[in-house]
Amino acid sequence: MKKQHLSRRNFLGTACAALSAPLIVPARALGREGAVAPSERIAMGFIGLGGQGSGHLFGGSWTYVAGGYLGRREVQVQAVCDVWKQRREDAADRVNRHYAHTTGQTSYDGCRAYMDFRELLAREDIDAVLMALPFHWHAPMAILAARAGKDVYSEKPVALTIEEGRLLSNTMRRYARVYQAGTQQRSEAEYGGKFQRAWELIRNGYIGELREIYSFSPGGGFSANMQNTRLKEQPLPEGFDWNLYLGTAPWQPFTGGNVHCGIFAYGDPNWGPHHFDVVQWVLEHQFNGPEAIDYEEDHAVLLYPGGLKVHCCAHPEIEVGATGGACFIGTEGTLAVDREGIMASPRNIMDISIRPQEIHPYKSPIHAGNFLDCIRTRKRTICDAETAHRSMSLVLLAGIATQIKGYARWDARQECFPEHEDANRFLAYARRPEWNI
């Protein structure tokens, strides 16, 4: 939906030229030959072009469409952004060469490269952005994108503190933006539908009342990691904006070894969201979150009403659950699921067919496709901002339990620890003044 501005002189010149030459409009420009007309395409910008971001843009194992978003006919890639000059220029060149080839042109320069994401967000002709960033940047940048009127697909972790997660969800709702978190296991085609199968069996009561859950992840969260400030500062590589890379987080010198996604994180905030999203997905019809956290036998536990306990560690005997999954123990059986497999005890639980009148999950064949569909329809995605925040909160609460190594009552409605000030200190961090979101 690109906006063009023509002066009167340019308009008249263009019109006269058109009258003097035959008008030939390629079929693809009209949406024929299987193409989507330009006016109907979703204009997108991609922020963060490392392995994950480039995988989304050009094609990866989790995109389920050859060529990634660039290969989707309903998408027009208008801009790319990265603090590394070589990454953004290479990506823009690859996008432009792709469109030149697919449109039969000798050249194409419609995709621009940006170092500062704020310039990309300022463009009125971009409908949505996909961001795959250092962990501490996901929530702040998504919030700024929503305020700029963009729909957002964000990789995980969606936030590194509960305060930022709440602000993220509230902002998406306030500005009526479509948001999809990159916890793609909820979508049906991802990993053969194993996770949706597990959800159906548990939610319909085939393992009885839940008593214990093993998340296979210890949780994690934000850390200033100030030990880096004691290391010797190194010269910045050419074409790299270190200050923008740090963004909202506390300043520290560039040491050469502190350029990685988890520079301001501890524990497992990267894979943890996959594990805990499976847990929250099963529980979200009953609970917004636990009623307390605790620490026992060298791991965090999340305590729920009725005695349900989530162990933030691997199951001592069952291996299924290790790759992005969880193990659920009920009064009548056990079920474990991950990307590699699904198992149940008794085994005949796996033979059960879910009937039409029973409970079924939100159907989303492909995660990226669900995001694009919801941009058009303005419906809720399968993992919208509030859903993602609730799942991420479990990761962060488990992380807090590992820090305080003890019990603290949690108010899931107010999102605070009513009687534990030490635990409350982990709910937020002081952002640099220039990044006060």
The 8 nearest C-alpha neighbors of each residue, nearest first, counted from 0:
[[1, 38, 124, 2, 42, 39, 40, 41],
 [0, 2, 124, 3, 38, 125, 123, 42],
 [3, 1, 124, 0, 4, 123, 122, 125],
 [4, 2, 1, 5, 124, 0, 6, 123],
 [3, 5, 6, 2, 10, 9, 7, 1],
 [6, 4, 10, 9, 7, 3, 8, 11],
 [5, 7, 9, 8, 10, 4, 11, 12],
 [8, 6, 10, 9, 11, 5, 12, 4],
 [9, 7, 11, 10, 6, 12, 5, 13],
 [10, 8, 12, 6, 11, 7, 5, 13],
 [9, 11, 7, 13, 8, 12, 5, 6],
 [12, 10, 14, 8, 13, 9, 15, 7],
 [13, 11, 9, 15, 10, 14, 8, 16],
 [12, 14, 10, 16, 11, 15, 9, 17],
 [13, 15, 11, 17, 16, 12, 10, 18],
 [16, 14, 18, 12, 17, 13, 11, 19],
 [17, 15, 13, 19, 14, 18, 12, 20],
 [16, 18, 14, 15, 19, 20, 13, 22],
 [19, 17, 15, 16, 20, 14, 21, 22],
 [18, 20, 16, 17, 15, 21, 14, 22],
 [21, 19, 17, 18, 22, 16, 23, 15],
 [22, 20, 23, 19, 17, 18, 24, 16],
 [23, 21, 20, 24, 17, 18, 19, 25],
 [22, 24, 21, 25, 20, 26, 17, 28],
 [23, 25, 26, 22, 28, 29, 27, 21],
 [26, 24, 27, 28, 23, 29, 31, 102],
 [25, 27, 31, 29, 28, 24, 32, 30],
 [26, 28, 30, 31, 34, 29, 25, 32],
 [29, 27, 26, 36, 25, 30, 37, 24],
 [30, 28, 36, 26, 27, 31, 25, 35],
 [29, 31, 36, 35, 34, 27, 28, 26],
 [30, 32, 26, 27, 33, 34, 29, 35],
 [31, 33, 34, 27, 26, 30, 35, 29],
 [32, 34, 31, 30, 35, 27, 72, 26],
 [35, 33, 30, 27, 31, 32, 72, 36],
 [36, 34, 30, 73, 72, 37, 39, 40],
 [35, 37, 30, 29, 28, 39, 38, 34],
 [38, 36, 40, 39, 35, 28, 0, 30],
 [37, 39, 0, 36, 40, 1, 35, 41],
 [40, 38, 37, 36, 35, 41, 73, 0],
 [41, 39, 73, 74, 37, 38, 75, 42],
 [40, 42, 74, 75, 73, 43, 126, 39],
 [43, 41, 75, 125, 126, 76, 74, 77],
 [44, 42, 127, 76, 128, 125, 77, 126],
 [43, 45, 78, 128, 79, 77, 76, 127],
 [46, 44, 79, 129, 128, 130, 80, 78],
 [47, 45, 80, 130, 79, 81, 129, 48],
 [46, 48, 131, 81, 132, 52, 130, 49],
 [49, 47, 52, 53, 81, 86, 46, 50],
 [48, 50, 52, 51, 53, 47, 86, 131],
 [49, 51, 53, 52, 54, 48, 55, 131],
 [52, 50, 54, 53, 49, 131, 55, 48],
 [53, 51, 48, 131, 55, 54, 49, 47],
 [52, 54, 56, 48, 50, 55, 51, 49],
 [55, 53, 59, 58, 51, 52, 57, 56],
 [56, 54, 52, 53, 67, 58, 57, 59],
 [55, 57, 53, 68, 67, 54, 69, 58],
 [56, 58, 67, 66, 54, 53, 69, 55],
 [67, 59, 57, 66, 54, 55, 56, 65],
 [60, 58, 54, 61, 62, 55, 67, 57],
 [59, 61, 62, 63, 58, 54, 64, 55],
 [60, 62, 59, 63, 189, 55, 183, 58],
 [63, 61, 64, 59, 67, 60, 58, 55],
 [64, 62, 61, 60, 65, 365, 67, 59],
 [65, 63, 62, 67, 66, 58, 70, 71],
 [66, 64, 67, 58, 70, 63, 62, 57],
 [65, 67, 70, 58, 57, 69, 64, 68],
 [58, 68, 66, 57, 56, 70, 69, 55],
 [67, 69, 56, 71, 70, 55, 57, 66],
 [70, 68, 67, 71, 56, 66, 57, 76],
 [69, 71, 66, 68, 67, 65, 72, 64],
 [72, 70, 68, 73, 74, 69, 67, 64],
 [71, 73, 74, 35, 34, 70, 40, 75],
 [72, 74, 40, 71, 35, 41, 75, 39],
 [75, 73, 41, 40, 72, 71, 42, 76],
 [74, 76, 42, 41, 40, 77, 43, 73],
 [77, 75, 43, 42, 78, 44, 74, 110],
 [78, 76, 110, 43, 44, 75, 42, 109],
 [79, 77, 44, 111, 110, 112, 76, 45],
 [78, 80, 45, 112, 44, 46, 87, 113],
 [81, 79, 113, 46, 114, 87, 112, 47],
 [80, 82, 47, 83, 114, 87, 48, 46],
 [81, 83, 114, 240, 239, 84, 244, 80],
 [84, 82, 239, 81, 86, 85, 238, 87],
 [83, 85, 238, 87, 86, 88, 82, 239],
 [86, 84, 88, 87, 83, 89, 238, 90],
 [87, 85, 89, 83, 84, 88, 90, 48],
 [86, 88, 90, 81, 84, 89, 85, 80],
 [87, 89, 91, 85, 90, 86, 112, 92],
 [88, 90, 92, 86, 87, 91, 85, 93],
 [89, 91, 93, 87, 92, 88, 86, 94],
 [92, 90, 94, 88, 93, 89, 112, 110],
 [91, 93, 89, 95, 90, 94, 96, 88],
 [92, 94, 90, 96, 91, 95, 89, 97],
 [95, 93, 97, 91, 96, 92, 90, 98],
 [96, 94, 92, 98, 107, 97, 93, 108],
 [95, 97, 99, 93, 94, 98, 92, 100],
 [98, 96, 94, 100, 95, 99, 101, 93],
 [99, 97, 101, 95, 100, 96, 102, 94],
 [98, 100, 104, 107, 96, 106, 102, 97],
 [99, 101, 97, 103, 98, 102, 96, 104],
 [100, 102, 98, 103, 99, 97, 104, 96],
 [103, 101, 99, 100, 104, 98, 27, 97],
 [102, 104, 100, 101, 99, 105, 98, 106],
 [105, 103, 99, 106, 102, 100, 107, 101],
 [104, 106, 99, 103, 107, 100, 96, 102],
 [107, 105, 99, 104, 108, 96, 95, 100],
 [106, 108, 99, 95, 109, 98, 96, 104],
 [107, 109, 95, 110, 106, 111, 92, 99],
 [108, 110, 107, 77, 111, 95, 78, 76],
 [111, 109, 77, 78, 108, 91, 95, 76],
 [112, 110, 78, 91, 109, 79, 77, 113],
 [111, 113, 79, 87, 80, 91, 78, 88],
 [114, 112, 80, 115, 79, 116, 111, 81],
 [113, 115, 82, 81, 80, 116, 112, 84],
 [116, 114, 117, 113, 118, 80, 82, 119],
 [115, 117, 119, 118, 80, 120, 114, 113],
 [118, 116, 120, 119, 115, 121, 143, 144],
 [119, 117, 121, 116, 120, 115, 122, 113],
 [118, 120, 116, 117, 121, 122, 113, 78],
 [121, 119, 117, 122, 118, 147, 144, 116],
 [120, 122, 118, 119, 117, 123, 147, 116],
 [123, 121, 120, 124, 119, 125, 118, 147],
 [122, 124, 125, 121, 2, 126, 120, 1],
 [123, 125, 1, 122, 0, 2, 126, 42],
 [126, 124, 42, 43, 123, 127, 122, 44],
 [125, 127, 42, 149, 43, 41, 150, 124],
 [128, 126, 150, 149, 43, 151, 125, 44],
 [129, 127, 44, 151, 43, 45, 150, 152],
 [128, 130, 152, 45, 153, 151, 46, 44],
 [131, 129, 46, 153, 47, 132, 45, 154],
 [130, 132, 52, 47, 154, 51, 153, 46],
 [133, 131, 47, 134, 130, 136, 137, 260],
 [132, 134, 260, 136, 135, 261, 259, 137],
 [133, 135, 136, 260, 137, 261, 132, 156],
 [136, 134, 133, 137, 159, 263, 158, 248],
 [135, 137, 134, 139, 133, 138, 140, 132],
 [138, 136, 140, 157, 139, 134, 135, 141],
 [137, 139, 158, 141, 140, 157, 136, 167],
 [140, 138, 142, 141, 136, 137, 143, 436],
 [139, 141, 143, 142, 137, 138, 136, 144],
 [140, 142, 144, 138, 143, 139, 137, 145],
 [141, 143, 139, 145, 140, 144, 167, 138],
 [144, 142, 140, 146, 145, 141, 147, 139],
 [143, 145, 141, 147, 149, 142, 146, 140],
 [146, 144, 148, 149, 142, 147, 143, 171],
 [145, 147, 143, 148, 144, 142, 174, 149],
 [146, 148, 144, 145, 149, 120, 143, 121],
 [147, 149, 145, 146, 144, 150, 176, 174],
 [150, 148, 127, 145, 144, 126, 147, 151],
 [149, 151, 127, 177, 176, 178, 128, 145],
 [152, 150, 178, 128, 127, 129, 153, 149],
 [151, 153, 129, 179, 178, 180, 128, 130],
 [154, 152, 180, 130, 181, 129, 151, 179],
 [153, 155, 181, 131, 180, 130, 156, 157],
 [156, 154, 157, 181, 269, 153, 180, 272],
 [155, 157, 158, 269, 268, 134, 154, 272],
 [156, 158, 155, 137, 138, 154, 153, 180],
 [159, 157, 138, 164, 156, 160, 163, 137],
 [158, 160, 221, 220, 135, 156, 161, 134],
 [161, 159, 162, 163, 426, 427, 158, 221],
 [160, 162, 164, 426, 163, 392, 165, 427],
 [163, 161, 165, 160, 427, 164, 426, 166],
 [164, 162, 166, 160, 165, 161, 158, 167],
 [165, 163, 161, 167, 388, 158, 166, 162],
 [164, 166, 168, 162, 167, 163, 169, 161],
 [167, 165, 163, 169, 164, 168, 170, 162],
 [168, 166, 164, 170, 165, 169, 142, 163],
 [169, 167, 384, 385, 165, 171, 170, 166],
 [170, 168, 166, 172, 171, 167, 173, 165],
 [171, 169, 173, 167, 172, 168, 166, 174],
 [172, 170, 176, 168, 174, 169, 173, 175],
 [171, 173, 175, 169, 170, 174, 168, 176],
 [174, 172, 170, 171, 175, 169, 176, 168],
 [173, 175, 171, 176, 172, 170, 145, 146],
 [176, 174, 172, 173, 171, 177, 170, 145],
 [177, 175, 171, 150, 174, 145, 178, 172],
 [176, 178, 150, 374, 151, 377, 175, 373],
 [179, 177, 151, 383, 152, 384, 150, 176],
 [178, 180, 152, 383, 382, 380, 370, 153],
 [181, 179, 153, 182, 382, 152, 154, 387],
 [180, 182, 154, 183, 155, 153, 179, 152],
 [183, 181, 180, 184, 273, 185, 155, 272],
 [182, 184, 185, 181, 366, 186, 189, 180],
 [183, 185, 186, 182, 189, 194, 190, 273],
 [186, 184, 183, 187, 194, 195, 182, 381],
 [187, 185, 363, 184, 366, 364, 365, 189],
 [186, 188, 192, 364, 189, 363, 195, 185],
 [187, 189, 364, 191, 192, 365, 186, 190],
 [188, 190, 187, 191, 186, 184, 192, 365],
 [191, 189, 192, 338, 188, 193, 184, 187],
 [192, 190, 188, 193, 189, 187, 194, 338],
 [191, 193, 187, 195, 188, 194, 190, 189],
 [194, 192, 196, 191, 195, 197, 190, 341],
 [193, 195, 197, 196, 192, 198, 184, 185],
 [194, 196, 198, 192, 197, 193, 199, 187],
 [195, 197, 193, 199, 194, 198, 192, 200],
 [198, 196, 194, 200, 195, 199, 201, 193],
 [197, 199, 195, 201, 196, 200, 202, 281],
 [200, 198, 196, 202, 197, 201, 203, 359],
 [199, 201, 197, 203, 205, 198, 202, 196],
 [202, 200, 204, 198, 203, 199, 205, 206],
 [203, 201, 199, 204, 200, 198, 281, 358],
 [204, 202, 200, 201, 205, 199, 358, 357],
 [203, 205, 207, 201, 202, 206, 200, 208],
 [204, 206, 200, 207, 201, 203, 348, 331],
 [207, 205, 332, 331, 329, 204, 201, 333],
 [208, 206, 331, 330, 204, 329, 205, 209],
 [209, 207, 329, 330, 210, 206, 204, 331],
 [208, 210, 329, 328, 211, 207, 330, 307],
 [209, 211, 307, 329, 328, 208, 308, 330],
 [212, 210, 308, 328, 307, 309, 209, 327],
 [213, 211, 327, 309, 326, 310, 328, 214],
 [212, 214, 310, 326, 325, 215, 314, 309],
 [213, 215, 325, 311, 216, 312, 274, 275],
 [216, 214, 313, 312, 213, 321, 311, 325],
 [217, 215, 312, 214, 311, 271, 218, 274],
 [218, 216, 311, 312, 397, 267, 219, 299],
 [219, 217, 394, 398, 397, 267, 216, 271],
 [218, 220, 398, 266, 267, 268, 265, 395],
 [221, 219, 159, 395, 264, 265, 398, 268],
 [220, 222, 264, 159, 263, 265, 160, 223],
 [223, 221, 264, 263, 224, 265, 220, 225],
 [222, 224, 225, 263, 249, 221, 264, 248],
 [225, 223, 222, 226, 263, 227, 262, 264],
 [224, 226, 227, 223, 228, 251, 229, 222],
 [225, 227, 228, 224, 229, 230, 223, 251],
 [226, 228, 225, 229, 230, 224, 251, 252],
 [227, 229, 251, 226, 225, 230, 252, 231],
 [230, 228, 227, 226, 231, 225, 252, 232],
 [231, 229, 227, 228, 232, 254, 226, 252],
 [230, 232, 254, 233, 229, 252, 228, 253],
 [231, 233, 254, 252, 253, 230, 234, 255],
 [232, 234, 254, 253, 235, 255, 231, 252],
 [235, 233, 236, 232, 253, 254, 255, 237],
 [234, 236, 233, 237, 253, 239, 241, 255],
 [237, 235, 239, 238, 234, 240, 255, 233],
 [238, 236, 239, 235, 84, 83, 240, 234],
 [237, 239, 84, 83, 236, 240, 85, 82],
 [238, 240, 83, 237, 82, 236, 241, 84],
 [241, 239, 82, 243, 242, 244, 238, 83],
 [240, 242, 244, 243, 239, 245, 253, 235],
 [243, 241, 245, 244, 240, 246, 250, 239],
 [242, 244, 246, 245, 241, 240, 82, 115],
 [243, 245, 241, 242, 246, 240, 82, 133],
 [246, 244, 242, 243, 248, 241, 247, 250],
 [247, 245, 243, 244, 248, 242, 434, 136],
 [246, 248, 430, 434, 431, 245, 249, 136],
 [247, 249, 246, 430, 245, 431, 250, 135],
 [250, 248, 431, 251, 223, 430, 247, 245],
 [249, 251, 248, 245, 252, 242, 431, 246],
 [250, 252, 228, 249, 253, 227, 225, 245],
 [253, 251, 232, 254, 228, 250, 227, 231],
 [252, 254, 232, 255, 233, 251, 257, 235],
 [255, 253, 232, 233, 256, 252, 257, 231],
 [254, 256, 257, 253, 233, 258, 232, 235],
 [255, 257, 254, 258, 253, 259, 227, 262],
 [256, 258, 255, 259, 254, 262, 253, 227],
 [259, 257, 256, 255, 262, 260, 253, 254],
 [258, 260, 261, 262, 257, 133, 256, 134],
 [261, 259, 133, 134, 262, 132, 258, 263],
 [260, 262, 264, 263, 259, 134, 133, 265],
 [261, 263, 259, 260, 264, 257, 258, 224],
 [264, 262, 222, 261, 223, 221, 224, 135],
 [265, 263, 221, 222, 261, 220, 262, 266],
 [264, 266, 219, 220, 222, 221, 267, 263],
 [265, 267, 219, 218, 268, 220, 217, 264],
 [266, 268, 219, 271, 218, 269, 270, 217],
 [269, 267, 219, 271, 220, 156, 270, 266],
 [268, 270, 271, 267, 156, 155, 272, 134],
 [271, 269, 272, 273, 268, 267, 323, 274],
 [270, 272, 268, 274, 267, 273, 216, 269],
 [273, 271, 275, 274, 270, 276, 391, 269],
 [274, 272, 323, 276, 271, 270, 275, 182],
 [275, 273, 323, 324, 271, 272, 276, 277],
 [274, 276, 278, 272, 277, 273, 390, 279],
 [275, 277, 390, 279, 273, 278, 274, 272],
 [276, 278, 280, 275, 274, 279, 324, 281],
 [279, 277, 275, 276, 280, 281, 282, 274],
 [280, 278, 282, 276, 281, 283, 390, 277],
 [281, 279, 277, 278, 283, 282, 276, 198],
 [280, 282, 279, 278, 283, 198, 277, 202],
 [283, 281, 279, 280, 285, 284, 286, 278],
 [282, 284, 286, 285, 279, 280, 287, 281],
 [283, 285, 282, 286, 281, 287, 280, 279],
 [286, 284, 283, 282, 287, 281, 288, 279],
 [287, 285, 283, 288, 282, 284, 289, 303],
 [288, 286, 283, 411, 389, 285, 289, 412],
 [287, 289, 286, 411, 290, 389, 393, 303],
 [290, 288, 303, 302, 291, 301, 411, 409],
 [289, 291, 409, 303, 302, 408, 410, 304],
 [292, 290, 408, 409, 302, 289, 407, 301],
 [291, 293, 301, 407, 406, 300, 302, 400],
 [294, 292, 406, 405, 300, 400, 299, 407],
 [295, 293, 299, 405, 404, 298, 300, 400],
 [294, 296, 297, 298, 299, 293, 300, 405],
 [295, 297, 298, 294, 299, 300, 310, 312],
 [298, 296, 295, 294, 299, 401, 404, 312],
 [299, 297, 295, 294, 296, 311, 312, 300],
 [300, 298, 294, 311, 400, 397, 401, 293],
 [301, 299, 310, 293, 309, 311, 294, 292],
 [300, 302, 292, 309, 308, 289, 291, 293],
 [301, 303, 308, 291, 289, 292, 290, 307],
 [304, 302, 289, 307, 290, 306, 308, 305],
 [303, 305, 306, 307, 290, 302, 289, 286],
 [306, 304, 307, 303, 210, 302, 308, 209],
 [305, 307, 304, 303, 308, 210, 302, 211],
 [308, 306, 210, 303, 211, 305, 302, 304],
 [309, 307, 302, 211, 301, 303, 306, 310],
 [310, 308, 212, 301, 300, 213, 211, 311],
 [311, 309, 300, 213, 312, 212, 214, 308],
 [312, 310, 217, 214, 299, 216, 300, 215],
 [311, 313, 215, 216, 310, 217, 214, 213],
 [314, 312, 215, 213, 315, 214, 216, 321],
 [313, 315, 317, 316, 213, 312, 215, 318],
 [316, 314, 313, 317, 318, 312, 213, 215],
 [315, 317, 314, 318, 313, 319, 326, 213],
 [318, 316, 314, 319, 315, 320, 326, 335],
 [319, 317, 320, 321, 316, 314, 313, 315],
 [320, 318, 335, 321, 317, 336, 337, 340],
 [321, 319, 324, 325, 337, 336, 322, 335],
 [320, 322, 319, 215, 324, 323, 318, 337],
 [323, 321, 337, 324, 320, 338, 339, 319],
 [322, 324, 274, 273, 337, 321, 338, 320],
 [325, 323, 337, 320, 274, 336, 322, 321],
 [324, 326, 320, 214, 213, 335, 336, 274],
 [325, 327, 335, 213, 212, 334, 320, 336],
 [328, 326, 212, 334, 333, 335, 211, 329],
 [329, 327, 333, 211, 210, 209, 212, 332],
 [330, 328, 209, 208, 207, 206, 332, 210],
 [329, 331, 207, 208, 332, 206, 209, 210],
 [332, 330, 206, 207, 329, 333, 205, 208],
 [331, 333, 206, 329, 344, 330, 345, 328],
 [334, 332, 328, 344, 343, 327, 329, 206],
 [333, 335, 343, 327, 342, 326, 344, 328],
 [336, 334, 326, 342, 319, 341, 325, 320],
 [337, 335, 341, 320, 324, 319, 340, 325],
 [336, 338, 324, 320, 322, 339, 323, 340],
 [339, 337, 322, 190, 340, 323, 324, 336],
 [338, 340, 337, 322, 341, 319, 190, 336],
 [341, 339, 337, 338, 336, 319, 342, 193],
 [340, 342, 336, 335, 337, 193, 319, 343],
 [343, 341, 335, 334, 336, 340, 344, 319],
 [344, 342, 334, 346, 333, 345, 348, 335],
 [345, 343, 346, 333, 332, 334, 348, 342],
 [344, 346, 347, 343, 348, 332, 333, 349],
 [345, 347, 344, 343, 348, 349, 342, 350],
 [346, 348, 350, 349, 345, 351, 344, 343],
 [347, 349, 346, 350, 351, 345, 343, 205],
 [348, 350, 347, 351, 346, 343, 342, 352],
 [351, 349, 347, 348, 352, 346, 353, 343],
 [352, 350, 349, 348, 353, 347, 200, 205],
 [353, 351, 354, 350, 349, 200, 348, 355],
 [354, 352, 351, 357, 355, 199, 200, 358],
 [353, 355, 357, 356, 352, 358, 359, 351],
 [356, 354, 357, 353, 358, 359, 352, 199],
 [357, 355, 354, 358, 353, 359, 203, 352],
 [358, 356, 354, 355, 359, 353, 203, 199],
 [359, 357, 203, 199, 356, 360, 202, 355],
 [360, 358, 199, 357, 361, 355, 362, 353],
 [361, 359, 362, 358, 195, 199, 198, 185],
 [360, 362, 363, 381, 359, 186, 185, 195],
 [363, 361, 360, 364, 187, 186, 381, 359],
 [362, 364, 186, 187, 365, 369, 361, 366],
 [363, 365, 187, 188, 186, 362, 366, 369],
 [366, 364, 368, 186, 363, 367, 188, 369],
 [365, 367, 369, 368, 186, 183, 370, 363],
 [368, 366, 370, 369, 365, 371, 62, 68],
 [367, 369, 371, 365, 370, 366, 372, 364],
 [368, 370, 366, 372, 367, 371, 363, 365],
 [371, 369, 367, 373, 368, 372, 179, 380],
 [370, 372, 374, 368, 373, 369, 367, 375],
 [373, 371, 369, 375, 374, 370, 368, 376],
 [372, 374, 376, 377, 378, 375, 370, 371],
 [375, 373, 371, 377, 372, 376, 177, 370],
 [374, 376, 373, 372, 377, 371, 378, 41],
 [375, 377, 373, 378, 374, 372, 379, 371],
 [378, 376, 373, 374, 375, 177, 379, 176],
 [379, 377, 373, 376, 380, 374, 177, 375],
 [378, 380, 383, 373, 381, 377, 177, 178],
 [381, 379, 383, 382, 179, 373, 370, 369],
 [380, 382, 383, 361, 379, 363, 185, 369],
 [383, 381, 380, 179, 386, 180, 387, 384],
 [384, 382, 179, 178, 380, 386, 385, 387],
 [383, 385, 168, 387, 386, 178, 388, 382],
 [386, 384, 388, 168, 387, 383, 389, 165],
 [385, 387, 389, 383, 388, 384, 382, 390],
 [388, 386, 384, 390, 385, 389, 382, 391],
 [387, 389, 385, 391, 164, 386, 390, 392],
 [388, 390, 392, 386, 387, 391, 385, 287],
 [389, 391, 276, 387, 392, 388, 279, 393],
 [392, 390, 388, 394, 393, 389, 272, 387],
 [391, 393, 395, 389, 390, 394, 396, 388],
 [394, 392, 396, 391, 395, 390, 397, 275],
 [395, 393, 218, 391, 397, 392, 396, 219],
 [394, 396, 398, 392, 220, 397, 393, 219],
 [397, 395, 399, 393, 398, 394, 392, 400],
 [396, 398, 218, 400, 394, 395, 399, 299],
 [397, 399, 219, 218, 395, 401, 396, 400],
 [398, 400, 396, 402, 401, 397, 395, 403],
 [399, 401, 397, 402, 403, 398, 404, 299],
 [402, 400, 404, 398, 399, 299, 403, 397],
 [401, 403, 399, 400, 404, 398, 422, 405],
 [402, 404, 400, 405, 401, 399, 422, 421],
 [405, 403, 401, 294, 400, 402, 293, 406],
 [404, 406, 293, 294, 403, 400, 407, 292],
 [405, 407, 293, 292, 294, 408, 291, 404],
 [408, 406, 292, 291, 419, 409, 293, 416],
 [407, 409, 291, 416, 290, 292, 410, 417],
 [410, 408, 291, 416, 290, 411, 415, 407],
 [409, 411, 414, 412, 415, 413, 416, 290],
 [412, 410, 414, 288, 413, 409, 287, 289],
 [413, 411, 410, 414, 287, 415, 288, 409],
 [412, 414, 410, 415, 411, 416, 409, 417],
 [415, 413, 411, 410, 412, 409, 416, 161],
 [414, 416, 410, 413, 417, 409, 423, 411],
 [415, 417, 409, 419, 418, 408, 423, 410],
 [418, 416, 415, 419, 408, 410, 409, 420],
 [417, 419, 416, 420, 408, 407, 409, 422],
 [420, 418, 416, 422, 421, 417, 407, 423],
 [419, 421, 423, 422, 424, 418, 416, 417],
 [422, 420, 424, 423, 419, 403, 425, 416],
 [421, 423, 420, 424, 419, 425, 399, 403],
 [424, 422, 420, 425, 426, 421, 416, 415],
 [425, 423, 422, 421, 426, 420, 427, 428],
 [424, 426, 423, 427, 422, 399, 160, 428],
 [425, 427, 161, 423, 160, 424, 162, 428],
 [428, 426, 162, 160, 425, 424, 161, 429],
 [427, 429, 430, 426, 425, 160, 221, 424],
 [430, 428, 431, 427, 248, 249, 432, 247],
 [431, 429, 247, 248, 428, 432, 435, 434],
 [430, 432, 247, 434, 433, 248, 249, 429],
 [433, 431, 434, 435, 430, 247, 429, 436],
 [432, 434, 431, 435, 247, 430, 246, 436],
 [435, 433, 247, 432, 431, 436, 430, 246],
 [434, 436, 432, 433, 430, 431, 247, 429],
 [435, 434, 139, 143, 142, 430, 247, 433]]
